[in-house]
Every structure is written in structure tokens, then in C-alpha cells.
């Protein structure tokens, strides 16, 4: 298993903040009202929130302008009033703006709030905010833009590095939206310059990525691995409409319930760094009612906590439907995202934060959950879609996975998954050799095929490909007492060698086989059930593709303390230092579940930390969590 990721053992509860009366205009001289910030912070603290992400709007804090002469030639840069501070003048930073932020930080301390500071706030809610001198430049690659960003970051961090309210520095808000860097190398260079500028002034606080929609691929412009190399904490902003495959089902389904968790685990596993759910929300009333949003939040809190995420910050603190300027003038969703309405009345989500904050005061500190399976992501595939589906299917089948790339050293595991393999370059030769050694030594391999090409197929799976052709209709495979209809681009006509055929297509063509290899075994499935499930609305409830995962995961489940499960219930096992075991049960659906765990011999329930027990069964309400401690002997 991956030992690189380090978790703090704490779980941050909070929100992203713009002042309730002014939103993005809060820093302007006309709208700066510290008494409003004071009241806002008091309300957040009283509601159980402890972490607040704040945004020094870039052009307010570095209001540099350019002067031009004949033929449009730039001749000078106008700098703000420095109050006699030559360092601020050199950095182009407004002394007055820094004084406002000092007041905000002091108010945070007054109310016991911790601050995450998004430094380069040049993108916010669909609008760019850039100092006038840098308008129409590529913010991520232009030398002048880079120079002024580094100067701003160093000046700001230097000023506030001793303030006790600040717990971490964020590169900025979704800075991968500022411009197109043009290459992975340029994106890496921008990230390195900003993170280095932060650490040059403050090496004591973690640097948070602040990005969203990163890729697990090694050659993509904004990659998980590059951000992990240069920052200390990765971030996800798991909004369903902005994340592929996540807006297909209702709130209150396992797809929506595991979105943030699966994305956070993908980032942490591939990057080897902790991950924070830095922006979470339902984008207002068009995705679901306020009650559904609260249920969604409750489930996400328990799920993220159980899976080692660093915390959850809601977007955002207050509704902004009363603000008559961009971006609120442009974008409907941006107006109704708050925990509180603009009259300060709380929405139902607030009660869920308050309740979870109370729970954390007595909750056990969880060790990382036990995982004995590794899901390997390969080139030429929809990595996020495949990872997301594999995460859900394994959860439904009763085992836990961690993620890695086929370009990373192979991790130790009992079960390896290569889901929905695609293209010509899926498995590097050296990686394949290492994987084969693990299988021969006793591990289990599962590979499902989309349109991928595999070397040494016969030796790996005990089958021969007689021919291949495109499919005109979905494949139909009889397995686990039902017919599975799976969208698949190609059909392989297979000749059985030494493999055991577990399931066939309607005409008898082998589709799902098991092949003994040394001390281990290999499963091959000729259709991409992961892609089929993730692309089809309702598939995780209506199509029992998890039946294939229950077969391949039988050996892993046999090593669990809890040997059974339910399709809509997540069960994670967390070893404690005293030899006991914490269980977290999360119901990802909208119906109450009654679960009687089948415990390994010698184990029994020591304590119900949270939840209700009826006889031997635990009652898990919809989108809620139950926490149990087991003992041995």
C-alpha cells in the first residue's frame, strides 16, 4: 500500500468566505465594513465552522497600472501608495489593502477561526480579476505577469507569516482557469514559482494547491503528480455539473454520494499527498431541495472523514443574490450557494455542520482504512471515469481500492485491477513484468477490456483471440443469475486454452474467465463494465455490474474482519493502536439500511460510538454514518 500520503488526523470543517454584504467587492474602499466581517465570523463560529478560506482579490491588493506613450508603447508602471514602505512599493502592493486584511485576520482570531488564504485570486466564480497593468497578458506564462505575481506573493506572505489565525497558504483560487499555459512544463513552472515564493517567506505552513479538475495522466497540462510534487496538500472542488460522469443521477444515490470521496482518494493515492475537499456544494436549488443538499452534506462528511480526507469546506458562506455586479449578474448558480441566506437565516446544511462538529469532539482518530486492492490507471483511457466506476463497484462489492498509475512503481496488494483497458499503450513492458511476478507469487489480477491491445495475452489469461470485430449492439453476458447488457466497442471471439470459463455471451462465446497462474490467478472480462456503468444514468442501482467485482474480490473480503456488506453501504475498517478496530458504516442511499455484520471469528462489538443497534443489526439512516468499535477475544 502507498505509505507516502500523510494525514494530519484532524478533519477541517468550514467554508469559503466573501463578506455577506458585498461578495467580491468587500475589499473596495466603498464596501469595506469590518463590522459586517465581525458579525459574519461570529455566525460561522457559532455554527460549528472552524476553517475559513479567504481571498485577497488580486487587483485590490496589487493595483498596478501601465502608462503608455506614442504608438501604444508602455512607458511606466503606476504603483499604489506604499505609506513610505519601499518594499511594498517595489512589490506594487497596496498598504491600505493589507491593513484591511490585518483587520480580517484579527477578527478571525477573535472568533477562533483558522484561515486558508487563497493568494493569487485572479479567477472567481466565472470572472477574471487581474491588475490593470497585466490585462490581456497570459497570466501563467508572461514574464511580466510572473514577476508581479511573485512580488505580490512574497510581500503578502512576509507581512502575515506571523499571524496566528493563518494555518496555510493556498496558491490561489482555481488558477488553472486563469489562462491556457500551453504545456505541462509551463503549468509546472508557474506552480513552482508561486510555491517557491511562498516558502521563501514562510517555510512553516503548508502550501495548498487550490486547483480543480486535475488529471491522473502523466502528460496532461495540469496533473495530480505535478501539483503533488510542488505543494503539500492537494484539493478537489467536486461540483457534479463540472465533473465528468457526476451529473447523471440524483443527489442521494451512490454515484453522487461517492463523488467527492472517490475524487479525493484518487488525488491522494496518485499524488502521495493529503487531499482537502476545498469547495463542496450543490450549486443551488436546481440540483435538489435544501433538504437534499443537507442530506448530501451529511453523507459527504462521514464518507470523507472515513476515507482520510483533510476536511470539507462548503461553497460558500452567504447567498449573493442581492449583488448587482459580475459575476453574480452573469451567473445564476453563483447567487444561491450560501450556508446562510442574505438575511443571515441558516439553511438546513448549517445544522449538519453543527452536528458533525459536535460528533468530532468525541470521535476516535481514525487510522487509514485497510485496503488490499490496487486499481491501476493506464494510458489512452478515460482515467477519471474508470477510477470513479471502479471505486463505486468495489464499494458495492465489499472491498476497498487504492489508485496508482501504470507509470508508478507497482504497489503491494492482494488484488490488482486493470479496468476498461484501452488503446495501444496501456501497460508498459517493465510494469507488466513486475505485475506478472506478483500474480505468480499469489496475487489476483482482474482486467476488463474496452478496446485495448495486450501483449502475451494467451500466457496471461489462458485464452486465444480467434478474431475481433466491432459490435453493433451491446454484449449480453449471463452471470450471477442474470443477463448483463454492456456497451462495448469490440467483440473478441475467444478460444479457451487453460482458462476456466465463468460466463459466456448468448452464443456461447467466453466472456468472463479465470486462469490459474503459479500461486495466483487472473480474471479476464471481455467488456468494459466500468465505462458502461459510469456513462449510463442509474447504472449503479439498475445494473448489477458489482456482481463481477464480488467474484474477483472474494479472496480480499475473506481477510476482512467484516465479511459481508450491502450494495448501498460503505464499510471501512480502521485499526486502533490498542488492537481494537473502528468501523465506519456510511449509507449512500435514501432508504434506511439494517446491517448485521458477519464478523471474523473472535471479534465482537465493544462500543457503538455513534448510531443505533437493534439486536445484532445496526440501523444506518439515509446518507448518514454509524461508528462502531470492535474488540478481539
C-alpha positions in Angstrom: 0.0 0.0 0.0 1.0 3.6 -0.6 2.8 4.9 2.5 3.7 8.3 1.1 0.4 10.0 1.9 0.5 11.6 5.4 -2.7 12.5 7.1 -2.9 15.0 10.0 -5.5 13.1 11.9 -7.8 16.1 12.0 -10.8 17.0 9.9 -11.4 20.6 9.0 -14.9 21.9 8.9 -15.5 25.3 7.3 -16.5 27.3 4.2 -15.2 29.7 1.6 -15.9 33.3 2.5 -16.8 36.5 0.9 -18.4 39.2 3.1 -22.2 38.8 3.3 -23.0 42.4 2.2 -20.6 42.7 -0.8 -19.1 39.5 -2.1 -16.1 40.1 -4.3 -16.4 43.9 -3.7 -15.7 43.5 0.0 -12.2 44.9 -0.2 -13.1 48.1 -2.0 -13.0 51.4 -0.1 -16.7 51.9 -0.8 -17.7 48.5 0.6 -15.1 47.7 3.3 -17.1 47.1 6.5 -15.2 45.3 9.3 -18.4 45.3 11.5 -20.0 43.0 8.9 -17.0 40.7 8.8 -17.1 40.6 12.6 -20.8 39.6 12.6 -20.2 37.1 9.8 -17.3 35.4 11.6 -19.3 35.2 14.8 -22.2 33.5 13.0 -19.8 31.0 11.4 -18.1 30.1 14.6 -21.4 29.7 16.5 -22.5 27.3 13.8 -19.5 24.9 14.4 -17.3 26.0 11.5 -13.7 26.4 12.3 -11.8 26.9 9.0 -12.5 29.7 6.6 -10.9 30.1 3.1 -10.5 33.8 2.3 -9.5 35.6 -0.9 -7.4 38.8 -1.2 -8.7 39.9 -4.5 -5.7 40.4 -6.7 -6.3 43.8 -8.3 -7.4 45.3 -5.0 -4.1 44.2 -3.3 -1.8 44.8 -6.2 -3.5 47.7 -8.1 -0.7 48.4 -10.6 -1.4 50.3 -13.8 0.5 50.9 -17.0 1.0 54.2 -18.7 1.5 54.4 -22.5 3.1 56.9 -24.9 3.0 57.2 -28.7 2.2 54.2 -30.8 0.9 52.4 -27.7 4.4 52.0 -26.2 4.4 51.2 -22.5 6.5 53.8 -20.6 5.8 53.4 -16.9 4.1 51.3 -14.2 2.0 53.3 -11.7 2.3 51.8 -8.2 0.0 52.2 -5.3 0.6 54.3 -2.2 3.2 52.5 -0.1 2.9 54.6 3.0 6.7 55.0 3.0 7.5 51.3 2.7 9.9 50.8 -0.2 9.4 47.0 -0.1 5.7 47.4 -0.7 6.3 49.9 -3.5 8.7 47.5 -5.2 6.0 44.8 -5.0 3.2 47.0 -6.2 1.2 46.1 -3.1 -1.4 48.4 -1.5 -0.7 49.3 2.1 -4.4 50.1 2.6 -5.5 46.7 1.4 -3.0 44.9 3.7 -4.4 46.9 6.6 -7.9 45.7 5.8 -6.7 42.1 5.7 -5.0 42.6 9.0 -8.4 43.5 10.5 -10.0 40.4 8.9 -7.3 38.2 10.3 -7.6 39.7 13.8 -11.3 39.2 13.7 -10.7 35.5 12.7 -8.6 35.1 15.8 -11.2 36.8 17.9 -13.7 34.2 16.9 -11.4 31.2 17.0 -11.4 30.7 13.2 -8.5 29.4 11.1 -7.7 31.0 7.8 -6.7 29.4 4.5 -5.5 32.3 2.3 -6.0 32.0 -1.5 -3.1 34.2 -2.6 -3.5 34.7 -6.4 -7.2 35.3 -6.5 -7.4 36.3 -10.2 -10.3 33.9 -11.0 -13.5 33.9 -9.0 -17.0 32.5 -9.9 -16.6 32.7 -13.6 -14.8 36.1 -13.8 -11.2 37.2 -14.1 -9.8 39.7 -11.7 -6.4 41.0 -12.9 -4.4 44.1 -12.1 -4.9 46.7 -14.9 -1.2 46.6 -15.9 -1.5 42.8 -16.6 -4.7 42.7 -18.5 -4.6 40.9 -21.8 -1.4 39.1 -20.8 -1.2 35.4 -20.3 -1.1 35.4 -16.5 0.6 32.0 -16.3 3.4 32.4 -18.8 4.0 36.1 -19.5 7.3 37.2 -17.8 5.9 40.5 -16.5 2.8 38.8 -15.1 5.0 36.2 -13.4 7.3 38.8 -11.9 4.5 40.8 -10.4 2.8 37.7 -9.0 6.0 36.5 -7.3 6.5 40.0 -5.9 2.9 40.1 -4.6 3.0 36.7 -3.0 6.3 37.4 -1.2 5.1 40.7 0.1 1.8 39.4 1.3 3.2 36.2 2.9 6.1 38.2 4.5 3.5 40.6 6.1 1.3 37.9 7.6 3.6 35.0 8.2 3.4 35.5 12.0 -0.3 35.8 12.2 -1.7 33.0 14.4 -5.0 32.8 12.5 -3.4 31.7 9.2 -2.9 27.9 9.0 -2.0 27.5 5.4 -1.3 29.3 2.1 -3.3 28.4 -1.0 -1.7 29.1 -4.4 -5.0 30.9 -5.4 -8.5 30.1 -6.5 -8.5 27.6 -9.3 -5.6 29.2 -11.0 -5.7 26.7 -13.8 -8.7 28.8 -15.0 -6.6 32.0 -15.3 -5.2 31.2 -18.8 -4.0 28.4 -21.0 -0.4 27.7 -20.2 0.2 25.8 -23.4 2.1 22.9 -22.0 2.6 20.8 -18.9 6.0 22.3 -18.4 4.6 25.8 -18.3 1.9 24.8 -15.8 4.7 23.2 -13.7 6.8 26.3 -13.9 4.0 28.6 -12.8 3.2 26.4 -9.8 6.9 26.1 -8.9 7.4 29.9 -8.9 4.4 30.6 -6.7 5.0 27.8 -4.2 8.7 28.8 -4.1 7.8 32.4 -3.4 5.5 31.3 -0.5 8.2 29.1 1.0 10.9 31.8 0.6 8.9 33.9 3.1 7.3 31.2 5.2 8.5 27.6 5.4 6.4 26.7 8.4 2.9 26.5 6.9 1.6 24.0 4.3 1.1 25.1 0.7 -2.3 24.1 -0.7 -2.8 23.6 -4.4 -6.2 25.3 -4.8 -6.7 23.7 -8.2 -9.6 21.7 -9.5 -10.1 19.2 -12.3 -6.6 17.8 -12.3 -5.7 14.7 -14.4 -4.2 11.4 -13.3 -2.3 11.3 -16.6 1.4 12.0 -16.7 1.4 14.1 -19.9 -1.7 16.3 -19.3 -1.2 20.0 -18.7 -2.4 20.1 -15.1 -1.6 16.8 -13.5 -2.1 15.4 -10.0 1.5 14.3 -9.8 2.9 17.7 -10.7 0.8 19.5 -8.2 1.7 16.9 -5.6 5.4 17.4 -6.3 5.2 21.2 -5.7 2.5 21.6 -3.0 1.8 20.0 0.4 -2.0 19.4 0.2 -4.0 18.6 -3.0 -7.5 20.0 -3.4 -10.8 18.9 -5.0 -13.8 21.0 -5.9 -16.3 18.2 -6.6 -19.3 20.0 -8.2 -21.4 17.5 -10.1 -22.1 19.5 -13.3 -18.4 20.4 -13.7 -17.0 16.9 -13.2 -17.5 14.3 -16.0 -20.0 11.5 -15.2 -21.1 13.0 -11.9 -24.3 14.8 -13.0 -26.2 11.7 -14.3 -28.0 10.7 -11.1 -30.0 12.4 -8.4 -28.5 13.6 -5.1 -28.9 10.7 -2.7 -27.6 8.0 -5.0 -24.3 6.1 -4.6 -22.9 8.0 -7.6 -23.4 11.4 -6.0 -22.6 10.2 -2.6 -19.2 8.9 -3.6 -18.2 11.6 -6.0 -16.1 13.7 -3.5 -14.7 10.7 -1.8 -13.6 8.9 -5.0 -12.0 12.1 -6.4 -10.2 12.8 -3.1 -8.9 9.3 -2.9 -7.7 9.4 -6.5 -5.8 12.6 -5.9 -4.3 11.4 -2.6 -3.3 8.0 -3.9 -1.8 9.1 -7.2 -0.2 12.2 -5.8 1.0 10.7 -2.5 -0.1 13.9 -0.6 -3.2 14.6 1.6 -6.3 15.9 -0.1 -8.8 18.6 1.1 -12.3 18.8 -0.3 -11.8 22.6 -0.5 -15.0 23.5 -2.3 -18.2 21.4 -1.8 -21.7 22.4 -2.7 -24.7 21.5 -4.8 -24.8 24.7 -7.0 -28.1 25.9 -5.6 -31.7 24.8 -5.9 -31.7 23.4 -9.4 -29.9 20.2 -8.4 -32.1 19.4 -5.4 -34.0 20.9 -2.5 -32.3 22.4 0.5 -33.2 19.3 2.5 -31.5 17.1 -0.1 -28.5 19.4 0.0 -28.3 18.9 3.7 -28.6 15.1 3.4 -25.9 15.2 0.7 -23.6 17.1 3.0 -24.1 14.8 5.9 -23.2 11.7 3.8 -20.2 13.5 2.4 -18.9 14.5 5.8 -18.9 10.9 7.1 -17.6 9.5 3.9 -14.7 11.9 3.5 -13.8 11.5 7.2 -13.7 7.7 6.9 -11.5 7.9 3.8 -8.8 10.1 5.3 -9.7 13.4 3.6 -8.4 16.5 5.3 -11.8 18.2 5.6 -14.7 19.8 3.9 -15.3 23.5 3.1 -18.7 24.5 1.8 -19.1 27.0 -1.1 -19.9 29.4 0.3 -20.8 31.2 3.5 -23.6 33.5 2.3 -26.0 33.8 -0.6 -25.1 36.6 -3.1 -28.5 37.1 -4.8 -28.7 40.7 -3.8 -25.4 41.8 -5.6 -25.9 43.6 -8.9 -22.5 43.2 -10.4 -20.5 40.5 -12.2 -20.0 37.6 -11.6 -23.4 37.5 -9.8 -25.0 39.5 -12.5 -23.9 36.9 -15.1 -24.3 33.5 -13.5 -27.5 32.2 -11.8 -25.8 29.4 -9.8 -23.4 31.9 -8.1 -26.3 33.7 -6.3 -27.7 31.0 -4.0 -24.8 28.9 -2.8 -24.6 30.1 0.8 -24.9 28.3 4.1 -26.9 31.4 5.1 -29.4 33.5 3.1 -28.6 37.2 2.7 -30.9 37.9 5.7 -28.5 35.6 7.7 -31.1 32.9 8.2 -29.4 29.5 8.1 -30.2 26.8 5.6 -30.5 23.1 6.6 -26.9 22.4 5.8 -25.8 24.6 8.7 -27.4 22.1 11.2 -25.4 19.3 9.6 -22.1 21.2 10.2 -23.0 21.9 13.8 -23.9 18.3 14.4 -20.8 16.9 12.8 -18.6 19.4 14.7 -20.1 18.1 17.9 -19.5 14.5 16.8 -15.8 15.1 16.1 -15.2 16.2 19.7 -15.7 12.6 20.9 -15.0 10.7 17.7 -11.9 8.4 17.5 -9.0 9.5 15.5 -9.1 7.1 12.5 -6.0 5.4 11.1 -6.1 5.0 7.3 -8.7 2.4 6.3 -7.5 -1.1 5.3 -7.0 -1.6 1.6 -5.8 -4.8 -0.1 -6.6 -3.9 -3.7 -4.9 -1.6 -6.1 -6.7 -0.1 -9.1 -4.2 0.7 -11.9 -4.9 3.5 -14.3 -3.4 3.3 -17.8 -2.8 5.5 -20.8 -5.3 6.0 -23.6 -8.3 5.6 -21.2 -10.9 7.9 -19.5 -8.9 7.7 -16.3 -11.3 9.6 -14.1 -14.4 7.7 -15.4 -12.7 4.4 -15.0 -11.4 5.2 -11.5 -14.8 6.6 -10.4 -16.7 3.5 -11.5 -14.1 1.1 -10.1 -14.3 2.9 -6.7 -18.1 2.6 -6.7 -18.2 -1.0 -7.9 -15.6 -2.2 -5.3 -17.5 -0.4 -2.6 -20.7 -2.2 -3.6 -18.8 -5.5 -3.7 -17.4 -5.0 -0.2 -13.7 -4.2 -0.6 -11.5 -1.1 -0.7 -9.2 0.1 -3.5 -6.3 2.5 -3.8 -5.2 4.0 -7.1 -2.0 4.2 -8.9 -0.7 4.9 -12.4 0.9 2.3 -14.5 3.9 4.6 -14.7 4.4 4.4 -10.9 6.2 1.6 -9.1 3.8 -1.3 -8.6 2.4 -1.3 -5.0 2.0 -4.3 -2.9 -1.6 -5.8 -2.9 -3.6 -9.0 -2.8 -5.7 -7.9 -5.8 -4.9 -5.8 -8.8 -7.5 -4.2 -11.1 -6.8 -3.1 -14.6 -10.3 -1.8 -15.5 -11.6 -0.9 -19.0 -8.1 -1.1 -20.7 -8.0 1.0 -23.8 -5.6 1.8 -26.7 -2.2 0.5 -27.7 -0.1 1.8 -24.8 -1.9 0.7 -21.7 0.7 -1.4 -19.9 4.4 -0.6 -20.1 6.6 -3.6 -20.5 8.6 -3.3 -17.3 5.4 -2.7 -15.3 3.8 -5.8 -16.9 6.8 -7.9 -15.9 6.5 -6.7 -12.3 2.8 -7.3 -12.2 3.3 -10.9 -13.6 5.7 -11.7 -10.8 3.1 -10.6 -8.2 0.5 -12.8 -9.8 2.8 -15.8 -9.9 3.6 -15.2 -6.3 0.0 -15.4 -5.2 -1.9 -12.2 -6.0 -5.1 -11.9 -8.1 -5.3 -9.9 -11.3 -8.5 -8.6 -12.9 -8.6 -7.0 -16.3 -11.6 -5.8 -18.2 -11.2 -4.7 -21.9 -12.5 -1.7 -23.8 -10.5 -1.6 -27.0 -7.0 -2.2 -25.6 -4.2 -4.3 -27.1 -2.4 -6.6 -24.7 1.0 -8.4 -25.1 1.3 -12.1 -24.3 -2.5 -12.4 -23.9 -2.6 -16.2 -24.0 0.0 -16.7 -21.3 -1.6 -14.1 -19.1 -5.2 -15.3 -19.3 -5.2 -18.8 -20.8 -7.2 -17.7 -23.8 -6.6 -17.2 -27.6 -8.2 -14.4 -29.6 -9.5 -16.0 -32.8 -10.8 -12.8 -34.3 -12.1 -9.3 -33.4 -14.9 -7.2 -34.8 -16.9 -4.1 -33.9 -20.1 -4.6 -32.1 -23.4 -3.3 -33.4 -25.4 -4.0 -30.2 -24.4 -4.3 -26.5 -22.9 -7.5 -25.3 -25.2 -9.9 -23.4 -23.4 -11.9 -20.7 -25.1 -14.4 -18.4 -23.6 -14.1 -14.9 -24.8 -14.4 -11.3 -28.3 -15.4 -12.3 -29.0 -12.5 -14.7 -28.2 -11.1 -18.1 -25.7 -8.2 -18.1 -26.1 -5.9 -21.1 -22.9 -4.0 -21.6 -22.0 -1.4 -24.2 -18.7 -2.4 -25.7 -16.9 -1.2 -28.9 -15.5 -4.6 -29.9 -16.2 -8.3 -29.6 -13.4 -10.8 -29.2 -14.0 -14.3 -30.5 -12.2 -16.3 -27.9 -10.8 -19.9 -27.9 -10.4 -21.4 -24.4 -7.0 -22.6 -23.6 -6.3 -23.5 -19.9 -8.8 -20.9 -18.5 -12.0 -21.7 -16.7 -15.0 -20.1 -18.3 -17.2 -18.4 -15.7 -19.6 -16.6 -18.0 -20.5 -16.6 -21.7 -22.2 -14.4 -24.3 -25.6 -15.6 -25.6 -23.9 -17.6 -28.4 -21.5 -19.4 -26.1 -18.5 -17.1 -26.7 -16.4 -16.9 -23.5 -16.7 -13.5 -21.8 -15.5 -13.9 -18.2 -12.7 -16.3 -17.4 -10.4 -17.3 -14.5 -6.9 -18.7 -15.1 -4.6 -20.2 -12.5 -1.1 -18.7 -12.7 1.5 -20.1 -10.3 0.3 -19.4 -6.8 -2.1 -16.7 -8.1 -4.9 -16.3 -10.6 -6.0 -13.9 -13.3 -9.5 -12.9 -14.3 -10.4 -11.5 -17.8 -13.6 -9.8 -18.7 -14.0 -9.0 -22.4 -16.3 -6.0 -21.9 -15.7 -2.6 -20.1 -18.2 -2.7 -17.4 -16.7 0.3 -15.7 -17.2 2.6 -18.7 -20.6 1.1 -19.3 -21.7 1.9 -15.7 -20.2 5.4 -15.4 -21.7 6.6 -18.7 -25.3 5.3 -18.1 -27.6 7.2 -15.7 -28.9 4.9 -12.9 -26.4 2.1 -13.8 -25.0 1.6 -10.3 -28.5 0.9 -9.0 -30.1 -0.8 -12.0 -27.2 -2.8 -13.4 -25.6 -5.4 -11.1 -22.1 -5.0 -12.5 -20.8 -5.2 -8.9 -21.5 -9.0 -9.2 -18.3 -9.3 -11.3 -16.4 -7.4 -8.6 -17.8 -9.7 -5.8 -16.3 -12.6 -7.7 -12.8 -11.1 -8.1 -12.8 -9.6 -4.5 -13.8 -12.8 -2.7 -10.3 -13.5 -1.5 -9.8 -9.9 -0.3 -13.1 -10.0 1.6 -12.2 -13.2 3.3 -9.3 -11.3 5.0 -11.6 -8.6 6.4 -13.0 -8.6 9.9 -16.4 -7.7 8.4 -17.0 -10.4 5.8 -20.3 -9.2 4.3 -22.0 -6.0 3.1 -24.9 -4.3 1.3 -24.7 -2.7 -2.1 -25.6 0.8 -0.8 -23.5 0.6 2.3 -19.8 1.6 2.7 -17.8 -0.3 5.4 -14.3 0.8 6.2 -12.0 -0.8 8.8 -9.5 1.3 10.8 -7.1 -0.5 13.1 -6.5 1.2 16.5 -3.3 1.2 18.5 -4.8 -0.9 21.3 -5.6 -3.8 19.0 -9.2 -2.9 18.5 -10.8 -1.9 15.2 -13.0 1.0 14.3 -15.7 0.5 11.7 -17.4 3.3 9.8 -20.7 2.4 8.1 -21.9 5.0 5.6 -25.3 4.7 3.9 -25.0 6.2 0.4 -28.7 5.9 -0.4 -32.1 7.4 0.6 -33.5 4.4 2.4 -32.7 3.3 5.9 -30.5 0.2 5.9 -30.3 -2.6 8.6 -27.0 -4.3 8.6 -25.9 -7.3 10.6 -22.1 -7.7 10.2 -20.7 -11.2 9.7 -17.6 -10.8 11.9 -14.4 -12.9 11.7 -14.1 -15.5 14.5 -13.0 -13.9 17.8 -14.3 -10.4 17.1 -17.2 -8.7 18.8 -18.7 -5.3 19.3 -17.0 -3.3 22.1 -18.8 0.0 21.7 -21.3 1.8 19.4 -19.6 5.2 19.2 -22.4 6.7 17.1 -25.6 5.2 15.9 -28.3 2.7 16.9 -28.3 -1.0 17.2 -31.3 -3.3 17.2 -30.3 -6.7 18.3 -27.3 -7.8 16.2 -28.2 -5.3 13.4 -27.0 -1.7 13.0 -29.6 0.8 11.7 -28.0 3.2 9.3 -30.2 6.2 8.3 -30.1 7.6 4.8 -26.9 9.4 3.9 -25.6 9.0 7.4 -22.9 7.3 9.3 -22.6 4.7 12.1 -19.3 4.3 14.0 -18.6 1.1 15.9 -15.5 -0.2 17.8 -14.8 -3.9 17.7 -12.6 -5.9 20.1 -10.9 -9.3 19.8 -11.2 -12.1 22.3 
